[in-house]
Amino acid sequence: MSASDREYDIVLYGATGFVGKLTALYLASAAGNARIALAGRSADRLLAVRETLPETAQSWPLITADASDPSSLAAMAASTRVVISTVGPYLRYGLPLVAACAAAGTDYTDLTGEPLFIRRAIDEYHKQAVDTGARIVHSCGFDSIPSDLTVFALYRQAERDGAGELGDTNFVVRRFAGGMSGGTIASMTELAREAAEDPESRRLLNDPYTLSPDRGAEPELGGQPDARWRRGRDIAPELDGYWVGAFAMSVPNTRIVRRSNALLEYAYGRRFEYAEQMSLGKSPLAPLAAAMTTGGNIAAIELGSRFLNRVPRSALERILPKPGTGPSEQTRESGHYTVETYTTTSSGARYVARMSQQGDPGYKATSVLLGESALALALDRDKLSDLLGVLTPASAMGDALLARFPAAGVSLDVTTLA
């Protein structure tokens, strides 16, 4: 069965979870006539979620499927053009659905921030997905679309201007209000535990090109730090007076961006360097805060893995926020973020890409980005790249997402700097 003959355009798997519900609500308002179904383990819980949605979604079909039942995942994947997965931690639950989509030639999108999961998806299912015509697109939430799409937008602008390749490029979180989801904490815990138990996993997490399609082809650029502790003016004159330190999600985000460059045949450049930071202000304490966040980011995997290796999983699950939990509606609505990505090209041209959204980054903003990614894969086939297999947001649908952002309330613009 070809993708155009499928019963549905999009199946939302994990619709009863916190981000799943928010994504369903967003799709109900933004999907138009797209054919959508809700999927999860419990038919009763799916029905309860559907009853909370607007009238336009009251007739959406419900599909019972479970990661522990591969046949149910296979049937679900075969019924639709695109599957959205919000079921994490992905290292624990995600690969069976990737396998089902790769086998069925079904496009897939998720919100993972787990490099080891993505590496396994690449190793086990990239070739099969290429053969069947599937696009497996990871990290389509706040991790890692702002990172990936701001760099892609810079590349497109430099290309239009004939300004050469991207060189030193830095993502800076300028404003951020919101919490960390139970799913994100569970994913980070799973990664740290994996690193504790497996030296090869530790090595991969420390490799800046963890997700490269050909590690041997990557340029050696002096270590490619994921984040740096430094003065803002070392990034751009426009940041003079600010101090910046590591951004907590720099490890997954930087690897997604570097994979995009490689998949796009190094369109950004062979000397493209990329790091992520968070602005910590101008106060006298800002240098100390920058140093502490950067040092903490570097030590997180090493120290966290040692700790987690000694604590039973059941004990952690009792004290950490549960996947599927989240903040109040007021907190979700009042959240926001603004990021700026600065680059200097090989011709000396300087640009900044600014991206912002209203809504808690880990919840409301992520549900918008995830929903728009699925709609782009399902409905904007003529704007997608020709690439197949395990991809990144920019390499799979960069132009389609840039076109969709304004109507979705996502601001992304590129400015030429003096």
C-alpha positions as a Markdown table, in Angstrom:
| # | Residue | x | y | z |
|---|---|---|---|---|
| 1 | Met | 0.0 | 0.0 | 0.0 |
| 2 | Ser | 1.5 | 3.4 | -1.0 |
| 3 | Ala | 1.5 | 6.3 | 1.4 |
| 4 | Ser | -1.2 | 8.1 | -0.7 |
| 5 | Asp | -3.6 | 5.1 | -0.2 |
| 6 | Arg | -3.4 | 5.1 | 3.6 |
| 7 | Glu | -6.5 | 5.4 | 5.8 |
| 8 | Tyr | -5.1 | 8.3 | 7.8 |
| 9 | Asp | -2.8 | 11.2 | 7.2 |
| 10 | Ile | -1.6 | 11.3 | 10.9 |
| 11 | Val | -1.8 | 8.9 | 13.8 |
| 12 | Leu | -0.9 | 10.5 | 17.2 |
| 13 | Tyr | 0.6 | 7.7 | 19.3 |
| 14 | Gly | 0.7 | 8.5 | 23.0 |
| 15 | Ala | -2.3 | 10.8 | 22.8 |
| 16 | Thr | -3.2 | 10.2 | 26.5 |
| 17 | Gly | 0.1 | 11.6 | 27.8 |
| 18 | Phe | 0.6 | 15.2 | 28.7 |
| 19 | Val | 2.3 | 16.4 | 25.6 |
| 20 | Gly | 0.2 | 14.0 | 23.6 |
| 21 | Lys | -3.0 | 15.7 | 24.8 |
| 22 | Leu | -1.6 | 19.1 | 24.0 |
| 23 | Thr | -0.6 | 17.9 | 20.5 |
| 24 | Ala | -4.1 | 16.6 | 19.9 |
| 25 | Leu | -5.5 | 19.9 | 21.0 |
| 26 | Tyr | -3.2 | 21.8 | 18.6 |
| 27 | Leu | -4.0 | 19.5 | 15.7 |
| 28 | Ala | -7.7 | 19.9 | 16.3 |
| 29 | Ser | -7.3 | 23.6 | 15.6 |
| 30 | Ala | -4.6 | 23.6 | 12.9 |
| 31 | Ala | -5.0 | 20.4 | 10.9 |
| 32 | Gly | -7.9 | 21.5 | 8.7 |
| 33 | Asn | -9.3 | 18.5 | 6.8 |
| 34 | Ala | -6.4 | 16.2 | 7.6 |
| 35 | Arg | -7.4 | 12.7 | 8.5 |
| 36 | Ile | -6.3 | 12.1 | 12.1 |
| 37 | Ala | -6.5 | 9.2 | 14.5 |
| 38 | Leu | -5.5 | 9.0 | 18.2 |
| 39 | Ala | -3.6 | 5.9 | 19.4 |
| 40 | Gly | -2.5 | 4.5 | 22.8 |
| 41 | Arg | -2.7 | 1.5 | 25.1 |
| 42 | Ser | -6.1 | 2.2 | 26.6 |
| 43 | Ala | -9.3 | 2.7 | 24.5 |
| 44 | Asp | -11.1 | 4.2 | 27.5 |
| 45 | Arg | -8.4 | 6.8 | 28.1 |
| 46 | Leu | -8.3 | 7.6 | 24.4 |
| 47 | Leu | -12.0 | 8.2 | 24.5 |
| 48 | Ala | -11.7 | 10.4 | 27.5 |
| 49 | Val | -9.0 | 12.5 | 25.7 |
| 50 | Arg | -11.1 | 12.8 | 22.6 |
| 51 | Glu | -14.1 | 14.1 | 24.6 |
| 52 | Thr | -12.0 | 17.0 | 25.8 |
| 53 | Leu | -11.2 | 18.1 | 22.2 |
| 54 | Pro | -13.2 | 20.6 | 20.0 |
| 55 | Glu | -16.1 | 19.4 | 17.9 |
| 56 | Thr | -13.9 | 19.1 | 14.8 |
| 57 | Ala | -12.1 | 16.2 | 16.5 |
| 58 | Gln | -15.0 | 14.3 | 18.0 |
| 59 | Ser | -15.1 | 11.9 | 15.1 |
| 60 | Trp | -11.4 | 11.1 | 15.1 |
| 61 | Pro | -10.9 | 7.3 | 15.2 |
| 62 | Leu | -9.2 | 5.6 | 18.1 |
| 63 | Ile | -6.5 | 3.0 | 17.7 |
| 64 | Thr | -5.3 | 0.6 | 20.5 |
| 65 | Ala | -1.6 | -0.1 | 20.2 |
| 66 | Asp | 1.2 | -0.9 | 22.6 |
| 67 | Ala | 5.0 | -1.0 | 22.3 |
| 68 | Ser | 4.9 | -4.5 | 23.8 |
| 69 | Asp | 2.7 | -5.7 | 21.0 |
| 70 | Pro | 4.7 | -5.4 | 17.7 |
| 71 | Ser | 1.7 | -6.5 | 15.6 |
| 72 | Ser | -0.4 | -3.6 | 16.9 |
| 73 | Leu | 2.4 | -1.2 | 16.0 |
| 74 | Ala | 2.7 | -2.7 | 12.5 |
| 75 | Ala | -1.0 | -2.4 | 11.8 |
| 76 | Met | -1.0 | 1.2 | 13.1 |
| 77 | Ala | 2.0 | 2.2 | 11.0 |
| 78 | Ala | 0.5 | 0.6 | 7.9 |
| 79 | Ser | -2.7 | 2.6 | 8.2 |
| 80 | Thr | -1.2 | 6.1 | 8.1 |
| 81 | Arg | 1.1 | 8.4 | 6.2 |
| 82 | Val | 2.7 | 9.8 | 9.4 |
| 83 | Val | 3.0 | 8.6 | 13.0 |
| 84 | Ile | 3.7 | 11.1 | 15.8 |
| 85 | Ser | 5.2 | 9.4 | 18.9 |
| 86 | Thr | 5.1 | 11.1 | 22.3 |
| 87 | Val | 5.9 | 7.9 | 24.2 |
| 88 | Gly | 9.2 | 8.1 | 26.1 |
| 89 | Pro | 11.7 | 7.5 | 27.4 |
| 90 | Tyr | 12.5 | 6.5 | 23.9 |
| 91 | Leu | 15.5 | 4.4 | 24.8 |
| 92 | Arg | 13.1 | 2.2 | 26.7 |
| 93 | Tyr | 10.0 | 2.3 | 24.5 |
| 94 | Gly | 10.8 | 3.9 | 21.2 |
| 95 | Leu | 12.6 | 1.4 | 18.9 |
| 96 | Pro | 9.7 | -1.0 | 18.2 |
| 97 | Leu | 7.6 | 1.9 | 16.6 |
| 98 | Val | 10.6 | 3.1 | 14.6 |
| 99 | Ala | 10.9 | -0.5 | 13.3 |
| 100 | Ala | 7.3 | -0.6 | 12.4 |
| 101 | Cys | 7.4 | 2.7 | 10.5 |
| 102 | Ala | 10.6 | 1.8 | 8.7 |
| 103 | Ala | 9.1 | -1.6 | 7.6 |
| 104 | Ala | 5.8 | 0.0 | 6.4 |
| 105 | Gly | 7.4 | 3.0 | 4.6 |
| 106 | Thr | 5.6 | 5.4 | 7.0 |
| 107 | Asp | 7.0 | 8.7 | 8.0 |
| 108 | Tyr | 7.6 | 9.2 | 11.7 |
| 109 | Thr | 8.2 | 12.1 | 14.0 |
| 110 | Asp | 8.9 | 12.4 | 17.8 |
| 111 | Leu | 10.2 | 14.8 | 20.4 |
| 112 | Thr | 13.2 | 12.8 | 21.7 |
| 113 | Gly | 16.3 | 14.5 | 23.1 |
| 114 | Glu | 18.1 | 11.1 | 23.5 |
| 115 | Pro | 21.2 | 10.8 | 21.2 |
| 116 | Leu | 21.7 | 7.2 | 22.0 |
| 117 | Phe | 18.2 | 6.3 | 20.9 |
| 118 | Ile | 18.7 | 8.2 | 17.7 |
| 119 | Arg | 22.0 | 6.5 | 17.1 |
| 120 | Arg | 20.4 | 3.1 | 17.5 |
| 121 | Ala | 17.6 | 4.1 | 15.1 |
| 122 | Ile | 20.2 | 5.1 | 12.6 |
| 123 | Asp | 22.2 | 1.9 | 13.0 |
| 124 | Glu | 19.2 | -0.5 | 12.9 |
| 125 | Tyr | 16.7 | 1.1 | 10.6 |
| 126 | His | 18.2 | 3.9 | 8.4 |
| 127 | Lys | 18.9 | 1.6 | 5.4 |
| 128 | Gln | 15.5 | -0.1 | 5.7 |
| 129 | Ala | 13.7 | 3.3 | 5.8 |
| 130 | Val | 15.6 | 4.4 | 2.7 |
| 131 | Asp | 14.5 | 1.2 | 0.9 |
| 132 | Thr | 10.8 | 1.6 | 1.9 |
| 133 | Gly | 10.7 | 5.4 | 1.4 |
| 134 | Ala | 10.2 | 6.3 | 5.0 |
| 135 | Arg | 11.3 | 9.5 | 6.7 |
| 136 | Ile | 12.2 | 8.9 | 10.4 |
| 137 | Val | 12.5 | 12.4 | 11.8 |
| 138 | His | 13.6 | 12.7 | 15.4 |
| 139 | Ser | 13.7 | 15.7 | 17.8 |
| 140 | Cys | 10.8 | 17.7 | 16.5 |
| 141 | Gly | 10.0 | 19.7 | 19.7 |
| 142 | Phe | 11.8 | 22.4 | 21.5 |
| 143 | Asp | 14.6 | 19.8 | 21.3 |
| 144 | Ser | 15.8 | 20.4 | 18.6 |
| 145 | Ile | 13.8 | 22.5 | 16.1 |
| 146 | Pro | 14.9 | 26.0 | 17.3 |
| 147 | Ser | 18.6 | 24.8 | 17.0 |
| 148 | Asp | 18.2 | 23.0 | 13.7 |
| 149 | Leu | 15.9 | 25.5 | 11.9 |
| 150 | Thr | 17.7 | 28.7 | 12.9 |
| 151 | Val | 20.9 | 27.3 | 11.4 |
| 152 | Phe | 19.0 | 26.1 | 8.3 |
| 153 | Ala | 17.5 | 29.6 | 7.9 |
| 154 | Leu | 21.0 | 31.1 | 8.2 |
| 155 | Tyr | 22.3 | 28.8 | 5.5 |
| 156 | Arg | 19.4 | 29.7 | 3.2 |
| 157 | Gln | 20.0 | 33.4 | 3.7 |
| 158 | Ala | 23.7 | 33.1 | 3.1 |
| 159 | Glu | 23.0 | 31.0 | 0.0 |
| 160 | Arg | 20.7 | 33.7 | -1.4 |
| 161 | Asp | 23.2 | 36.4 | -0.7 |
| 162 | Gly | 26.2 | 34.5 | -2.1 |
| 163 | Ala | 27.9 | 35.0 | 1.2 |
| 164 | Gly | 29.8 | 31.7 | 1.4 |
| 165 | Glu | 29.6 | 28.9 | 3.9 |
| 166 | Leu | 28.7 | 29.1 | 7.6 |
| 167 | Gly | 31.7 | 29.2 | 9.9 |
| 168 | Asp | 31.7 | 29.8 | 13.7 |
| 169 | Thr | 28.0 | 29.6 | 14.6 |
| 170 | Asn | 26.5 | 30.0 | 18.1 |
| 171 | Phe | 23.0 | 29.4 | 19.4 |
| 172 | Val | 22.2 | 31.6 | 22.4 |
| 173 | Val | 19.0 | 31.2 | 24.6 |
| 174 | Arg | 18.2 | 34.9 | 25.3 |
| 175 | Arg | 14.9 | 34.5 | 27.2 |
| 176 | Phe | 13.3 | 31.3 | 28.6 |
| 177 | Ala | 10.3 | 30.8 | 30.9 |
| 178 | Gly | 9.0 | 27.3 | 31.6 |
| 179 | Gly | 9.6 | 24.1 | 33.4 |
| 180 | Met | 11.2 | 20.8 | 32.6 |
| 181 | Ser | 8.8 | 18.0 | 31.8 |
| 182 | Gly | 8.6 | 14.7 | 33.6 |
| 183 | Gly | 9.3 | 13.1 | 30.2 |
| 184 | Thr | 12.5 | 15.1 | 29.7 |
| 185 | Ile | 13.7 | 14.2 | 33.2 |
| 186 | Ala | 13.0 | 10.5 | 32.5 |
| 187 | Ser | 14.9 | 10.7 | 29.2 |
| 188 | Met | 17.9 | 12.3 | 30.9 |
| 189 | Thr | 17.8 | 9.8 | 33.6 |
| 190 | Glu | 17.7 | 6.9 | 31.1 |
| 191 | Leu | 20.7 | 8.4 | 29.2 |
| 192 | Ala | 22.8 | 8.8 | 32.3 |
| 193 | Arg | 21.9 | 5.2 | 33.4 |
| 194 | Glu | 22.9 | 3.9 | 30.0 |
| 195 | Ala | 26.2 | 5.7 | 30.2 |
| 196 | Ala | 26.8 | 4.2 | 33.6 |
| 197 | Glu | 26.3 | 0.7 | 32.4 |
| 198 | Asp | 28.0 | 0.9 | 29.0 |
| 199 | Pro | 31.4 | 2.4 | 28.2 |
| 200 | Glu | 30.6 | 2.6 | 24.5 |
| 201 | Ser | 27.5 | 4.7 | 25.3 |
| 202 | Arg | 29.7 | 7.0 | 27.3 |
| 203 | Arg | 32.0 | 7.4 | 24.4 |
| 204 | Leu | 29.2 | 8.1 | 22.0 |
| 205 | Leu | 27.7 | 10.8 | 24.3 |
| 206 | Asn | 31.1 | 12.5 | 24.5 |
| 207 | Asp | 31.6 | 12.4 | 20.7 |
| 208 | Pro | 30.5 | 15.7 | 19.0 |
| 209 | Tyr | 29.6 | 13.7 | 15.9 |
| 210 | Thr | 27.6 | 11.0 | 17.6 |
| 211 | Leu | 24.9 | 11.1 | 14.9 |
| 212 | Ser | 27.1 | 11.5 | 11.9 |
| 213 | Pro | 26.2 | 9.3 | 8.9 |
| 214 | Asp | 30.0 | 8.8 | 8.3 |
| 215 | Arg | 32.2 | 9.6 | 11.3 |
| 216 | Gly | 35.4 | 9.3 | 9.3 |
| 217 | Ala | 34.3 | 12.0 | 6.9 |
| 218 | Glu | 33.8 | 14.6 | 9.6 |
| 219 | Pro | 36.3 | 17.5 | 9.8 |
| 220 | Glu | 38.5 | 17.7 | 12.9 |
| 221 | Leu | 37.9 | 21.2 | 14.2 |
| 222 | Gly | 39.7 | 21.1 | 17.6 |
| 223 | Gly | 37.1 | 19.2 | 19.6 |
| 224 | Gln | 33.9 | 21.0 | 18.7 |
| 225 | Pro | 32.8 | 21.9 | 22.2 |
| 226 | Asp | 29.0 | 21.8 | 22.6 |
| 227 | Ala | 28.9 | 24.8 | 24.8 |
| 228 | Arg | 31.4 | 27.4 | 26.0 |
| 229 | Trp | 31.8 | 29.6 | 29.1 |
| 230 | Arg | 32.7 | 33.1 | 27.8 |
| 231 | Arg | 31.7 | 36.7 | 27.4 |
| 232 | Gly | 28.9 | 37.4 | 25.0 |
| 233 | Arg | 31.1 | 39.8 | 22.9 |
| 234 | Asp | 33.2 | 36.7 | 22.0 |
| 235 | Ile | 30.2 | 35.5 | 20.1 |
| 236 | Ala | 29.0 | 38.8 | 18.7 |
| 237 | Pro | 29.5 | 42.5 | 19.4 |
| 238 | Glu | 25.7 | 42.7 | 19.9 |
| 239 | Leu | 26.1 | 40.6 | 23.1 |
| 240 | Asp | 28.7 | 42.9 | 24.7 |
| 241 | Gly | 28.3 | 43.0 | 28.5 |
| 242 | Tyr | 26.6 | 39.6 | 28.7 |
| 243 | Trp | 28.0 | 36.4 | 30.0 |
| 244 | Val | 27.0 | 33.0 | 28.5 |
| 245 | Gly | 27.2 | 29.5 | 29.8 |
| 246 | Ala | 26.2 | 26.0 | 28.8 |
| 247 | Phe | 22.6 | 25.3 | 27.7 |
| 248 | Ala | 21.3 | 22.2 | 29.3 |
| 249 | Met | 20.2 | 20.5 | 26.1 |
| 250 | Ser | 23.3 | 21.4 | 24.1 |
| 251 | Val | 24.4 | 17.7 | 23.9 |
| 252 | Pro | 21.4 | 16.4 | 21.8 |
| 253 | Asn | 20.9 | 19.7 | 19.9 |
| 254 | Thr | 24.4 | 20.1 | 18.7 |
| 255 | Arg | 24.5 | 16.6 | 17.4 |
| 256 | Ile | 21.3 | 17.0 | 15.5 |
| 257 | Val | 22.6 | 20.2 | 13.8 |
| 258 | Arg | 25.9 | 18.5 | 12.8 |
| 259 | Arg | 23.9 | 15.5 | 11.4 |
| 260 | Ser | 21.9 | 18.0 | 9.3 |
| 261 | Asn | 25.0 | 19.5 | 7.8 |
| 262 | Ala | 26.3 | 16.0 | 6.9 |
| 263 | Leu | 23.0 | 14.8 | 5.5 |
| 264 | Leu | 22.8 | 18.0 | 3.4 |
| 265 | Glu | 26.3 | 17.1 | 2.0 |
| 266 | Tyr | 28.0 | 19.7 | 4.1 |
| 267 | Ala | 25.9 | 22.5 | 2.7 |
| 268 | Tyr | 26.7 | 24.6 | 5.8 |
| 269 | Gly | 30.4 | 24.1 | 5.2 |
| 270 | Arg | 33.3 | 21.8 | 6.0 |
| 271 | Arg | 34.5 | 24.4 | 8.5 |
| 272 | Phe | 31.1 | 24.8 | 10.2 |
| 273 | Glu | 31.5 | 25.0 | 14.0 |
| 274 | Tyr | 28.5 | 25.0 | 16.3 |
| 275 | Ala | 28.0 | 25.5 | 20.0 |
| 276 | Glu | 25.0 | 26.3 | 22.2 |
| 277 | Gln | 24.9 | 28.7 | 25.2 |
| 278 | Met | 22.4 | 30.4 | 27.5 |
| 279 | Ser | 22.6 | 34.1 | 28.2 |
| 280 | Leu | 23.0 | 34.7 | 32.0 |
| 281 | Gly | 22.8 | 38.5 | 32.0 |
| 282 | Lys | 25.2 | 41.3 | 32.9 |
| 283 | Ser | 25.1 | 41.3 | 36.7 |
| 284 | Pro | 28.4 | 40.9 | 38.8 |
| 285 | Leu | 27.3 | 37.3 | 39.5 |
| 286 | Ala | 26.8 | 36.4 | 35.8 |
| 287 | Pro | 30.4 | 35.2 | 35.2 |
| 288 | Leu | 30.1 | 32.8 | 38.2 |
| 289 | Ala | 26.7 | 31.6 | 37.0 |
| 290 | Ala | 28.1 | 31.0 | 33.5 |
| 291 | Ala | 31.1 | 29.0 | 34.9 |
| 292 | Met | 28.8 | 26.9 | 37.1 |
| 293 | Thr | 26.3 | 26.1 | 34.4 |
| 294 | Thr | 29.1 | 25.1 | 32.0 |
| 295 | Gly | 30.9 | 23.0 | 34.6 |
| 296 | Gly | 27.7 | 21.4 | 35.6 |
| 297 | Asn | 26.8 | 20.5 | 32.0 |
| 298 | Ile | 30.2 | 18.9 | 31.5 |
| 299 | Ala | 30.0 | 16.9 | 34.7 |
| 300 | Ala | 26.3 | 15.8 | 34.4 |
| 301 | Ile | 26.8 | 12.6 | 32.4 |
| 302 | Glu | 29.9 | 11.5 | 34.4 |
| 303 | Leu | 28.7 | 12.3 | 37.9 |
| 304 | Gly | 25.0 | 11.5 | 37.1 |
| 305 | Ser | 25.9 | 8.1 | 35.7 |
| 306 | Arg | 28.0 | 7.2 | 38.8 |
| 307 | Phe | 25.1 | 8.1 | 41.0 |
| 308 | Leu | 22.4 | 6.4 | 39.0 |
| 309 | Asn | 24.4 | 3.2 | 38.8 |
| 310 | Arg | 24.0 | 2.9 | 42.6 |
| 311 | Val | 20.3 | 3.8 | 42.8 |
| 312 | Pro | 17.6 | 1.3 | 41.9 |
| 313 | Arg | 15.3 | 2.4 | 39.1 |
| 314 | Ser | 12.2 | 1.8 | 41.2 |
| 315 | Ala | 13.5 | 4.3 | 43.8 |
| 316 | Leu | 14.1 | 7.0 | 41.3 |
| 317 | Glu | 10.7 | 6.5 | 39.7 |
| 318 | Arg | 9.1 | 7.2 | 43.1 |
| 319 | Ile | 10.9 | 10.5 | 43.6 |
| 320 | Leu | 11.2 | 12.0 | 40.1 |
| 321 | Pro | 8.4 | 13.6 | 38.1 |
| 322 | Lys | 6.6 | 11.0 | 36.1 |
| 323 | Pro | 6.5 | 11.0 | 32.3 |
| 324 | Gly | 3.1 | 12.3 | 31.2 |
| 325 | Thr | 3.0 | 14.9 | 34.0 |
| 326 | Gly | 3.2 | 18.7 | 33.5 |
| 327 | Pro | 2.4 | 22.2 | 34.7 |
| 328 | Ser | -0.9 | 24.1 | 35.0 |
| 329 | Glu | -2.5 | 25.8 | 32.1 |
| 330 | Gln | -1.5 | 29.2 | 33.4 |
| 331 | Thr | 2.1 | 28.1 | 33.5 |
| 332 | Arg | 2.0 | 26.7 | 30.0 |
| 333 | Glu | 0.4 | 29.8 | 28.6 |
| 334 | Ser | 2.8 | 32.3 | 30.4 |
| 335 | Gly | 5.9 | 30.4 | 29.3 |
| 336 | His | 8.0 | 31.6 | 26.3 |
| 337 | Tyr | 11.4 | 31.5 | 24.7 |
| 338 | Thr | 13.6 | 33.6 | 22.4 |
| 339 | Val | 16.8 | 32.2 | 20.9 |
| 340 | Glu | 19.4 | 33.9 | 18.7 |
| 341 | Thr | 21.8 | 32.1 | 16.5 |
| 342 | Tyr | 24.8 | 34.1 | 15.3 |
| 343 | Thr | 27.1 | 33.1 | 12.4 |
| 344 | Thr | 30.1 | 34.5 | 10.4 |
| 345 | Thr | 30.4 | 33.1 | 6.9 |
| 346 | Ser | 33.6 | 32.4 | 4.9 |
| 347 | Ser | 33.2 | 35.7 | 3.2 |
| 348 | Gly | 33.1 | 37.6 | 6.5 |
| 349 | Ala | 29.3 | 38.3 | 6.4 |
| 350 | Arg | 27.6 | 38.2 | 9.7 |
| 351 | Tyr | 24.0 | 37.2 | 10.4 |
| 352 | Val | 21.7 | 36.4 | 13.3 |
| 353 | Ala | 18.6 | 34.2 | 13.2 |
| 354 | Arg | 16.0 | 35.0 | 15.9 |
| 355 | Met | 13.3 | 32.5 | 16.8 |
| 356 | Ser | 10.6 | 32.9 | 19.4 |
| 357 | Gln | 7.3 | 31.4 | 20.6 |
| 358 | Gln | 4.8 | 32.0 | 23.3 |
| 359 | Gly | 4.0 | 29.1 | 25.5 |
| 360 | Asp | 6.0 | 26.9 | 27.9 |
| 361 | Pro | 8.9 | 25.5 | 25.7 |
| 362 | Gly | 8.7 | 21.9 | 26.9 |
| 363 | Tyr | 4.9 | 21.7 | 26.6 |
| 364 | Lys | 2.8 | 24.2 | 24.6 |
| 365 | Ala | 5.6 | 25.3 | 22.3 |
| 366 | Thr | 6.7 | 21.7 | 21.7 |
| 367 | Ser | 3.2 | 20.6 | 20.9 |
| 368 | Val | 3.0 | 23.3 | 18.2 |
| 369 | Leu | 6.4 | 22.3 | 16.7 |
| 370 | Leu | 5.6 | 18.6 | 16.8 |
| 371 | Gly | 2.1 | 19.1 | 15.3 |
| 372 | Glu | 3.5 | 21.3 | 12.5 |
| 373 | Ser | 6.2 | 18.8 | 11.7 |
| 374 | Ala | 3.7 | 16.0 | 11.3 |
| 375 | Leu | 1.5 | 18.3 | 9.1 |
| 376 | Ala | 4.5 | 19.2 | 6.9 |
| 377 | Leu | 5.3 | 15.5 | 6.4 |
| 378 | Ala | 1.7 | 14.5 | 5.7 |
| 379 | Leu | 0.5 | 17.5 | 3.6 |
| 380 | Asp | 3.5 | 19.3 | 2.2 |
| 381 | Arg | 5.2 | 16.5 | 0.3 |
| 382 | Asp | 6.2 | 18.8 | -2.6 |
| 383 | Lys | 8.3 | 21.0 | -0.1 |
| 384 | Leu | 10.1 | 18.1 | 1.5 |
| 385 | Ser | 13.7 | 17.2 | 0.6 |
| 386 | Asp | 14.4 | 14.1 | -1.4 |
| 387 | Leu | 16.2 | 12.5 | 1.5 |
| 388 | Leu | 14.9 | 9.3 | 3.1 |
| 389 | Gly | 15.9 | 7.3 | 6.2 |
| 390 | Val | 16.6 | 8.5 | 9.7 |
| 391 | Leu | 16.7 | 12.3 | 9.3 |
| 392 | Thr | 16.7 | 15.6 | 11.2 |
| 393 | Pro | 14.0 | 18.3 | 11.0 |
| 394 | Ala | 16.2 | 20.6 | 8.8 |
| 395 | Ser | 17.3 | 17.8 | 6.4 |
| 396 | Ala | 13.8 | 16.4 | 6.0 |
| 397 | Met | 11.5 | 19.4 | 5.9 |
| 398 | Gly | 13.5 | 22.6 | 6.5 |
| 399 | Asp | 11.8 | 24.7 | 3.8 |
| 400 | Ala | 8.4 | 23.3 | 4.6 |
| 401 | Leu | 8.7 | 24.2 | 8.3 |
| 402 | Leu | 10.0 | 27.7 | 7.5 |
| 403 | Ala | 6.9 | 28.2 | 5.4 |
| 404 | Arg | 4.6 | 26.9 | 8.1 |
| 405 | Phe | 5.9 | 28.8 | 11.0 |
| 406 | Pro | 4.2 | 32.2 | 10.6 |
| 407 | Ala | 0.7 | 30.8 | 10.6 |
| 408 | Ala | 1.6 | 28.7 | 13.6 |
| 409 | Gly | 2.6 | 31.7 | 15.7 |
| 410 | Val | 6.3 | 30.8 | 15.4 |
| 411 | Ser | 8.6 | 33.8 | 14.7 |
| 412 | Leu | 11.8 | 33.2 | 12.8 |
| 413 | Asp | 13.7 | 35.9 | 11.0 |
| 414 | Val | 17.2 | 36.4 | 9.7 |
| 415 | Thr | 19.0 | 39.8 | 10.0 |
| 416 | Thr | 22.2 | 40.8 | 8.3 |
| 417 | Leu | 24.6 | 42.4 | 10.9 |
| 418 | Ala | 27.0 | 45.2 | 10.3 |
